[in-house]
């Protein structure tokens, strides 16, 4: 079984002080994709290059204390690809791809952190540009290899994926254009789709249990007023190997909960 976890840390230094590293060591995934490291290479040196015995591969943002993604793995990748869009978004540290290729198989584990548009119109426009570029990139990748993209997508796809869907239809993360992007990506027969939302494949009907993010405002976490923003998006052949899933909520390492899926495969 290949055990793969995704977790938005909201700062690696903060999350580890809250017990994230001990939890990772105890649950022992084969890989963990992390987002919002909020650190530079110099901050990671001597402390966070290895986490719970796993070596990390990272894409750092140029801006200090901002974004950043990583993949920690028990297995050495055959290659690591850092960034996907040198024109605009690579400076923000949003994409790292670890490849585990061997004869007869091309397979990648990707950690990605999609932009939020909640701070205003300019960032929402940037988010739409990111989505367009990411779609093109993923379709090209799908034509060449199997992969699982883990990450904070910053989109709740359906009304079952957030508590207050009626009141959020004009808010970033649940805009019709964002949801349409997800629908297009997940379309089963169109050439512009073909990816699988693995959690929903395993749990098609959950509502309150599916949330992975809660606002720090009010009593959102205590009242489970949440959103499902963290995904495993996989090519169909890999998604078909998914057997079990869990969203861990017993401890709170950040404003996101880790989502783990077990796949009947080995690296």
C-alpha positions as CSV (number, residue, x, y, z in Angstrom):
1,X,0.0,0.0,0.0
2,X,1.3,3.5,-1.0
3,X,0.2,5.9,1.7
4,X,0.1,9.5,0.6
5,X,-0.8,12.5,2.8
6,X,-1.4,16.2,1.9
7,X,-1.3,19.0,4.5
8,X,-1.3,22.7,4.3
9,X,1.0,23.6,7.2
10,X,0.3,27.3,7.3
11,X,3.9,27.7,8.3
12,X,6.2,24.7,8.8
13,X,7.7,26.2,12.0
14,X,4.3,26.8,13.5
15,X,2.9,23.4,12.5
16,X,5.8,21.5,13.9
17,X,5.5,23.3,17.3
18,X,1.9,22.0,17.3
19,X,2.8,18.4,16.8
20,X,2.8,17.9,13.1
21,X,6.1,16.2,12.9
22,X,5.3,13.7,15.7
23,X,2.0,12.9,14.0
24,X,3.7,12.3,10.6
25,X,6.3,10.0,12.3
26,X,3.5,8.1,14.0
27,X,1.3,7.7,10.9
28,X,4.3,6.9,8.7
29,X,3.1,7.9,5.2
30,X,5.3,7.0,2.2
31,X,5.1,10.6,1.0
32,X,3.6,13.7,2.4
33,X,2.9,16.8,0.2
34,X,3.0,20.0,2.2
35,X,1.9,23.5,1.2
36,X,2.4,27.0,2.7
37,X,5.8,26.2,4.2
38,X,6.3,29.9,4.6
39,X,10.0,29.5,4.8
40,X,13.2,30.0,2.7
41,X,15.9,27.5,2.0
42,X,18.0,29.1,4.7
43,X,15.2,28.7,7.3
44,X,15.0,25.0,6.4
45,X,18.7,24.3,6.6
46,X,19.7,21.9,9.4
47,X,16.1,21.5,10.6
48,X,13.4,20.8,8.0
49,X,15.2,19.3,5.0
50,X,14.3,15.9,6.6
51,X,11.0,15.5,8.4
52,X,10.1,12.3,10.3
53,X,12.9,10.5,8.5
54,X,11.8,11.6,5.0
55,X,13.9,13.7,2.7
56,X,12.1,16.8,1.3
57,X,12.1,18.4,-2.1
58,X,10.9,22.0,-2.2
59,X,9.7,25.0,-4.3
60,X,10.2,28.2,-2.2
61,X,8.6,31.5,-2.9
62,X,10.9,34.5,-3.6
63,X,8.9,36.5,-1.0
64,X,9.9,35.7,2.6
65,X,7.2,34.1,4.8
66,X,5.0,33.3,1.8
67,X,3.7,30.2,0.1
68,X,6.2,27.4,-0.6
69,X,5.5,23.7,-1.2
70,X,7.3,20.4,-0.7
71,X,7.2,16.7,-1.0
72,X,8.7,14.6,1.7
73,X,9.3,11.0,0.6
74,X,10.8,7.7,2.0
75,X,11.8,6.9,-1.6
76,X,14.3,8.7,-3.7
77,X,12.7,10.3,-6.8
78,X,14.2,9.6,-10.2
79,X,13.8,13.3,-10.9
80,X,12.4,16.5,-9.4
81,X,10.7,19.2,-11.3
82,X,10.4,22.6,-9.6
83,X,7.8,25.1,-10.9
84,X,5.5,25.0,-13.9
85,X,5.2,28.6,-15.0
86,X,8.3,30.7,-15.2
87,X,6.4,33.7,-16.5
88,X,4.5,34.5,-13.4
89,X,3.7,31.9,-10.8
90,X,7.0,30.1,-10.2
91,X,8.2,33.2,-8.2
92,X,5.4,32.3,-5.7
93,X,6.6,28.8,-4.9
94,X,3.5,26.8,-5.9
95,X,4.6,23.6,-7.6
96,X,7.0,20.7,-7.0
97,X,6.8,17.4,-8.8
98,X,8.7,14.3,-7.7
99,X,9.0,11.6,-10.3
100,X,9.3,7.9,-9.5
101,X,9.9,6.5,-12.9
102,X,11.0,3.0,-13.7
103,X,11.0,0.7,-16.8
104,X,7.4,0.5,-18.0
105,X,6.1,3.2,-15.7
106,X,6.1,7.0,-15.5
107,X,4.6,8.3,-12.3
108,X,4.7,11.6,-10.4
109,X,3.6,12.9,-7.0
110,X,3.0,16.6,-7.1
111,X,2.5,19.1,-4.3
112,X,0.7,22.3,-5.4
113,X,-0.7,25.3,-3.7
114,X,-3.3,27.2,-5.7
115,X,-3.7,31.0,-5.2
116,X,-6.5,32.4,-3.1
117,X,-8.5,35.3,-4.6
118,X,-10.1,36.3,-1.3
119,X,-7.9,39.4,-0.8
120,X,-9.4,41.3,-3.7
121,X,-10.0,41.6,-7.5
122,X,-6.4,41.6,-8.5
123,X,-5.6,38.3,-6.8
124,X,-8.8,36.8,-8.1
125,X,-7.7,37.7,-11.6
126,X,-4.3,36.1,-10.9
127,X,-6.1,33.0,-9.6
128,X,-8.0,32.7,-12.9
129,X,-4.7,33.0,-14.8
130,X,-3.2,30.3,-12.6
131,X,-6.1,28.0,-13.2
132,X,-5.9,28.4,-17.0
133,X,-2.2,27.7,-17.0
134,X,-2.5,24.8,-14.6
135,X,-5.2,23.2,-16.7
136,X,-3.0,23.3,-19.8
137,X,0.0,22.0,-17.8
138,X,-2.0,19.1,-16.3
139,X,-3.5,18.0,-19.6
140,X,0.0,17.9,-21.1
141,X,1.3,15.9,-18.2
142,X,-1.6,13.5,-18.3
143,X,-0.8,12.7,-21.9
144,X,2.7,11.6,-20.9
145,X,2.5,10.0,-17.4
146,X,0.3,9.0,-14.4
147,X,0.3,11.3,-11.4
148,X,-1.3,12.3,-8.2
149,X,-1.5,16.0,-7.5
150,X,-2.0,16.8,-3.8
151,X,-2.7,20.2,-2.5
152,X,-4.7,23.1,-1.3
153,X,-6.7,23.9,-4.5
154,X,-8.6,26.8,-2.8
155,X,-11.8,25.7,-4.5
156,X,-14.8,23.9,-3.0
157,X,-16.2,22.1,-6.1
158,X,-19.8,21.3,-5.1
159,X,-22.3,22.5,-2.5
160,X,-21.6,19.4,-0.4
161,X,-18.0,20.6,-0.1
162,X,-18.7,23.5,2.3
163,X,-21.1,24.3,5.1
164,X,-22.6,27.6,4.0
165,X,-22.8,27.1,0.2
166,X,-25.7,29.5,-0.3
167,X,-23.9,32.4,1.2
168,X,-20.6,31.8,-0.5
169,X,-21.7,31.7,-4.2
170,X,-20.1,35.1,-4.8
171,X,-17.0,34.5,-2.7
172,X,-13.6,33.3,-3.9
173,X,-13.3,29.6,-3.6
174,X,-16.9,28.9,-4.6
175,X,-17.3,31.2,-7.6
176,X,-19.1,29.6,-10.6
177,X,-16.0,30.1,-12.8
178,X,-13.8,28.2,-10.3
179,X,-16.3,25.4,-9.9
180,X,-16.6,25.1,-13.7
181,X,-12.8,24.8,-13.9
182,X,-13.0,21.8,-11.5
183,X,-15.9,20.3,-13.4
184,X,-14.0,20.6,-16.7
185,X,-10.9,19.1,-15.1
186,X,-12.8,16.1,-13.8
187,X,-15.0,15.5,-16.9
188,X,-14.9,11.8,-17.6
189,X,-15.2,11.8,-21.4
190,X,-14.0,15.2,-22.7
191,X,-10.4,15.5,-23.8
192,X,-10.0,18.6,-21.7
193,X,-10.7,16.6,-18.5
194,X,-10.1,13.1,-17.3
195,X,-8.7,13.6,-13.8
196,X,-10.3,12.0,-10.8
197,X,-11.1,13.6,-7.4
198,X,-10.0,10.6,-5.4
199,X,-11.7,11.5,-2.1
200,X,-15.0,11.8,-3.9
201,X,-14.5,8.5,-5.7
202,X,-14.2,6.8,-2.3
203,X,-16.7,9.0,-0.4
204,X,-19.2,10.4,-2.9
205,X,-21.8,11.4,-0.4
206,X,-20.1,12.9,2.7
207,X,-20.8,16.5,3.7
208,X,-19.8,17.6,7.2
209,X,-17.1,14.9,7.4
210,X,-15.3,16.1,4.2
211,X,-14.1,19.5,5.3
212,X,-10.3,20.2,5.4
213,X,-10.2,23.9,6.2
214,X,-11.9,26.2,8.7
215,X,-11.7,30.0,9.0
216,X,-9.9,31.3,12.1
217,X,-12.8,33.7,12.5
218,X,-15.5,33.1,15.1
219,X,-16.0,29.5,16.1
220,X,-15.8,28.0,12.7
221,X,-13.7,25.0,13.7
222,X,-15.6,24.3,16.9
223,X,-18.9,24.4,14.9
224,X,-17.4,22.6,11.9
225,X,-18.2,25.4,9.5
226,X,-15.7,24.2,7.0
227,X,-14.7,23.9,3.4
228,X,-13.1,21.0,1.4
229,X,-10.2,22.7,-0.2
230,X,-7.5,20.0,-0.1
231,X,-7.5,17.3,-2.8
232,X,-5.9,14.3,-4.3
233,X,-6.3,14.7,-8.1
234,X,-5.1,11.7,-10.0
235,X,-5.0,10.2,-13.5
236,X,-7.6,7.4,-13.8
237,X,-5.3,4.4,-13.7
238,X,-3.8,5.6,-10.4
239,X,-7.2,6.7,-9.0
240,X,-8.5,3.2,-9.6
241,X,-5.9,1.9,-7.1
242,X,-7.3,4.1,-4.2
243,X,-8.6,1.9,-1.3
244,X,-9.0,4.0,1.8
245,X,-9.1,7.6,3.0
246,X,-9.0,9.6,6.2
247,X,-9.1,13.3,7.2
248,X,-7.4,13.7,10.6
249,X,-9.1,16.1,13.0
250,X,-8.1,14.9,16.5
251,X,-5.3,17.4,16.6
252,X,-5.0,20.8,14.9
253,X,-1.6,21.6,13.3
254,X,-2.9,24.5,11.2
255,X,-6.1,25.8,9.8
256,X,-6.2,22.8,7.5
257,X,-6.5,19.1,8.3
258,X,-4.3,16.4,6.7
259,X,-5.9,14.1,4.2
260,X,-4.4,10.7,3.6
261,X,-5.3,8.2,0.9
262,X,-4.0,4.6,0.5
263,X,-3.3,3.3,-3.0
264,X,-2.7,-0.3,-3.8
265,X,0.7,0.3,-5.4
266,X,4.3,0.6,-4.5
267,X,7.0,3.1,-5.5
